[in-house]
Amino acid sequence: EPETYYTEDIVLWNLPTAHHLPRNSMMIDFTHRFAFSEVFEPGAVSNLFGLDGFSISALGLTYGITDRWFAGIYRTPTTFGRILQLSTGLQLTRENAGHPLSSSIRVGVEGTDHFRSKYITSLELALARSIKNRAQVYFTPTVSFNNRPLTVVANDVFDPTPVDGKTTTALGAGLSVDIRPTVAILGEAIFRVDGR
């Protein structure tokens, strides 16, 4: 569509993009994050800004069950507590189908201990609006229930003591701009409104 921006992925960086996932299609999400704590601290150049350190990799799959309904699974390693996330979502509107914006809603549950007592449930609404076919703006409000700090979540696999969580609300915004036919500059920010 000449007036619709086409994004390649279901996430911008961390932010959902409301990307349409057709029926029987699958997205593979492989993240490879370097664990060096401060990229620009003294001595960082000798570590190649963290590239010489070890990395934490995670793998996820998202599958289009129908033309509007999708489901996914995502697994992070032991360093973060062997977190498993299950999610499902629904494509609400699509710009290339004549709607004023693209939107999707997603419900996810993530946790350790096989979801028996330590899990976080989240609800996301992803909104995306094209600026011609050269850029797209994203807005994603998110509510997470029973949210706990990452240090607590990472220790769940080793410490059976339950820790009460809090409800967290966050507002995410992002932008993707094509500077060449195959190159885009993107940015995002996620602001926690309340909770922890």
Buried (B, 14 or more C-beta within 10 A) or exposed (E): EEEBBEBEEBBBEEBBBBBBBEEEEEBEBEBEEBEBEEEEEEEBEEBEBBEEEEEBEBEBBBBBEEBBBBBBBBBBEEBBBBBBBBBBBEBBBBBEEEEEBBBBBBEBBBBBBEBEEBBBBBEBBBBBBBEEEEBBBBBBBBBBBBBBEEEBBBBBBEEEEEEEBEEBBBEBBBBBBBEEEEEBEBEBEBEEEEBE
